[in-house]
Amino acid sequence: MIRYENPLVFGAGAANFDINCIIKEPPLVMKDSNLVSMVASSGGVTRNILENLARLGVQSAMLSAYGDDAYGDRLRKDAENAGIDMSRVRLCQGVSSSSYVSVQDADGDMAVAFCDTSVLGNIDPAYFDSYKADVCKAKVAVCDPSMPIDLLEYFIFNTAEDVPVFLDPVSTNFARQCIPLVKGVDTIKPNRMELEAMTGHSTATEADLRIACEKMLELGARRVVVSMGRNGCYLMDRDGLEIRRQFKPIENMANATGAGDSFMAGLIYGFVNGLSDTEALDCALATGTIAVLSEHTIEPNLSVEMMRNTIAKYRM
């Protein structure tokens, strides 16, 4: 079993078993059977971020929980094979592991998804306390709100209090719950819908986007990075820095699942390697591009060389 004494990145959040359904005969018909192709893989926002980082050579460790079922065994083995330190993850007896089912339309965009992360209810503050000394040695802590919000709050303000925290709001529903936590976060990465949910301000225009980011900074974050899919990304920080980055358009998107997680991994890669904010955004856009071009949630051949080649090919 992999065990890093001083991982560069600690993640706290969900490790899910993912089932991705792609409609074979569009359109999706509700309340009826649909013919799909199905791909099963290990997933979960934080786990996916850590796997991408591990494939980029960043020592990564996870704090989470999984059940003593076939899904849990697969989750642990897949993570360790990818290079994630899972030695601190809690194994829960008689409990089902987290699972996530998504349905994608013919264009590769998600139509609907379902998620069960109830196993994370088996984590408590004492569990985080037992690993606080380890977490505080890391360069970055990354988390997502799949765990109960009070535990996420404890992790951010207690366990990782001396470490820059990167937070992915995940969805508009989770994003609203995250508002009180923003003041403990170094970098938050919402998409436009999540940014609107958290700030109550439209992002319809570039001017609106700027105001919404200012409101996010007022909530307490040091930096906000908005991922905008085909339209690239936008960064604003407390020091007045603003950066707008966009890559060349992708002709054929294979799979949108996991793109946001890959984007976050590229961003963190830039941070822990001391790159400039512009360079870090290019890393984020590159890893996100690699993800949507892959049939897999996480591209198994992801590497620093692949990321650099993607930057060279798609940077505008």
Steps between C-alpha positions, in 0.01 A plus 500: 500500500627846407564732793655843457630651823486850351253512209496825305119491476243364746144451381186463711176400335326235296639185343217366285444205273381664177268358237486717189212438258524643147182514294538294182170592339425865587310680624472396864142392571387552858285237675610238247785261428792647302769313311840605636863398514627476858848561639583426865799657674623641829405862554399771744603864469786504749617151408503594131701815571753297697531235228566765237763653728660162568524435125672839472757391756358683804505300826134485608316349794131470582277529804163335438296188571388198303299186571603137525337413168624427148479868408718597797760239415511626141526862617798426724686290243443744213617795711813323619582382149478862385737611777262643763582433866179341637653375826306754710158440340248348743360157419140470627361156572151415375465825307461560125769703326417826325361470149422739216291436188495749212310505171655685206334615182638439152716815519682378810331744739341373821121471485443381858697339782441325833740480795506314833781611734335397827808298601674832572270533800735253668773766517519717813724783628708253699591327174628829356679585826697177480656614172527875558879486542529326163268743322684805634820386326334507158529786249128484415181351642216439254142414588145482371162530675395138450564439870263646763546876503588516871786257442620696199497811718706318765751384241545850353518701823672246726676213322634709211509837676868563409479365144367672184161338434366452148123443490280375217132587565393205276137609436265794556335320792830429673631845406237678708596289802864599451445877538599513873816302424646734237680714758721201581587426137806608301361412155144414400416362155132542409345485156275787398182342642668427833643852513152645446356274772763610751499874428143561385635687198465424130800393292329559165752760381870557559413797722256285700766230536745751641250630756407147606868417554543816707210386716665160544819669618291705743380171649862434596674294232851612399448398139212388281544305178187460288497205260285573195530193277552593135541864605812434706543643849530821697712576807471783748683540832505739794808681367311619194637243258261405217580240234279371219624186324349293221630217281414422140161326465479121508329346201386168647439477875502137613397529864425796727505297823807580707605809303452733798701267724781488245491879469540536877790253500682704236444816703639340816792354304597853401469623859714229664764536228529875544369597156349840428122534508489520120712185468284323758184589305657359184574177689138494618361557152733234361401230750135592449544472123669162536203382709230595248698342216522171691233233526610450860410719798876526558736453207715199600799628302493847654852633556686828527620452143143449375391812689780707350429372149131590544593852609718538192225372269196682637632821656378812319 
